[in-house]
């Protein structure tokens, strides 16, 4: 069974950086497509970044604009999201997601993913 656990959220000032990490404490996810989503209060959950096992090419949401980097370490069963140049509008709960079908590509739709973590809060303030 897949269990995704996020960590690394917190409070950061405008322009600062945070690194989120997602660990799979259950089954091996080395063949799964992994992604990060975020959800701000009153807004839809939106795709931030994803990375597939098939080609390891990262995909980013339109709002990222070069500020975030997603990476995965299959040996450690982790996928990280490095976030730089943070803005107040980046304030949200960030969720790790996995699609358990082996060798799946990344997609931006939340319904594509069948496992989710509990979320980690990121707050960007002045």
For each residue, the residues with C-beta under 8 A, 3 or more apart:
1: 26 27
2: 24 26 27 29 32 98 100 115
3: 24 25 26
4: 22 23 24 25 96 97 98 115 116 117
5: 22 23 25 96 117 118
6: 9 20 21 22 94 95 96 117 118 119 120
7: 20 21 22 23 120
8: 18 19 20 21 80 120
9: 6 18 20 94 120 121 122
10: 18 121 122 123
11: 123 125
12: 16 17 18 86 122 123 124 125
13: 16 124 125 126
14: 86 87 88 124 125 126
15: 85 86
16: 12 13 86 124
17: 12 82 83 84 85 86
18: 8 9 10 12 83 86 122
19: 8 80 81 82 83
20: 6 7 8 9 36 80 81 83 94 96 120 122
21: 6 7 8 78 79 80 81
22: 4 5 6 7 34 36 78 79 80 81 96 117
23: 4 5 7 76 77 78
24: 2 3 4 27 28 29 77 78 98
25: 3 4 5 77
26: 1 2 3
27: 1 2 24
28: 24 31 77
29: 2 24 32 34 74 77 98 100
30: 53 74 77
31: 28 53 102 103
32: 2 29 53 98 99 100 101 102 104
33: 50 51 52 53 54 98 99 104 105 106 107 112 113
34: 22 29 50 51 52 70 72 79 96 97 98 99
35: 47 48 49 50 51 96 97 98 99 106 113
36: 20 22 48 49 50 70 79 81 94 95 96 97
37: 45 46 47 48 94 95 97 110
38: 45 46 48 90 92 93 94 95 122
39: 43 44 45 46 92 93 95 119
40: 43 89 91 92 93
41:
42:
43: 39 40 46 92
44: 39
45: 37 38 39 95 110
46: 37 38 39 43 61 63
47: 35 37 50 61 108 109 110
48: 35 36 37 38 60 61 63 64 68 81 94
49: 35 36 58 59 60 61 64 68 69 70 81
50: 33 34 35 36 47 58 59 70 106 107 108
51: 33 34 35 56 57 58 59 70 71 72 79 106
52: 33 34 55 56 57 103 104 105 106
53: 30 31 32 33 56 72 74 102 103
54: 33 103 104 105
55: 52
56: 51 52 53 72
57: 51 52
58: 49 50 51 69 70 71
59: 49 50 51 106 108
60: 48 49 64 68 70
61: 46 47 48 49 64 108
62: 65
63: 46 48 89
64: 48 49 60 61 67 68
65: 62
66:
67: 64 83 84 85 86
68: 48 49 60 64 81 82 83 84
69: 49 58 81 82 84
70: 34 36 49 50 51 58 60 79 80 81 82
71: 51 58 79 80 82
72: 34 51 53 56 78 79 80
73: 76 77 78 79 80
74: 29 30 53 77
75:
76: 23 73
77: 23 24 25 28 29 30 73 74
78: 21 22 23 24 72 73
79: 21 22 34 36 51 70 71 72 73 96
80: 8 19 20 21 22 70 71 72 73
81: 19 20 21 22 36 48 49 68 69 70 94
82: 17 19 68 69 70 71
83: 17 18 19 20 67 68 86 90 122
84: 17 67 68 69
85: 15 17 67
86: 12 14 15 16 17 18 67 83 90 122 124
87: 14 90 124
88: 14 91 124 125 126
89: 40 63 124
90: 38 83 86 87 122 124
91: 40 88 122 123 124 125
92: 38 39 40 43 121 122
93: 38 39 40 119 120 121 122
94: 6 9 20 36 37 38 48 81 119 120 121 122
95: 6 36 37 38 39 45 116 117 118 119
96: 4 5 6 20 22 34 35 36 79 116 117
97: 4 34 35 36 37 110 113 115 116 117
98: 2 4 24 29 32 33 34 35 113 114 115 116
99: 32 33 34 35 104 107 112 113 114 115
100: 2 29 32 114 115
101: 32 104
102: 31 32 53
103: 31 52 53 54
104: 32 33 52 54 99 101 112
105: 33 52 54
106: 33 35 50 51 52 59
107: 33 50 99 112
108: 47 50 59 61 112
109: 47 112
110: 37 45 47 97 113
111:
112: 33 99 104 107 108 109
113: 33 35 97 98 99 110 116
114: 98 99 100
115: 2 4 97 98 99 100
116: 4 95 96 97 98 113
117: 4 5 6 22 95 96 97 120
118: 5 6 95
119: 6 39 93 94 95
120: 6 7 8 9 20 93 94 117
121: 9 10 92 93 94
122: 9 10 12 18 20 38 83 86 90 91 92 93 94
123: 10 11 12 91
124: 12 13 14 16 86 87 88 89 90 91
125: 11 12 13 14 88 91
126: 13 14 88
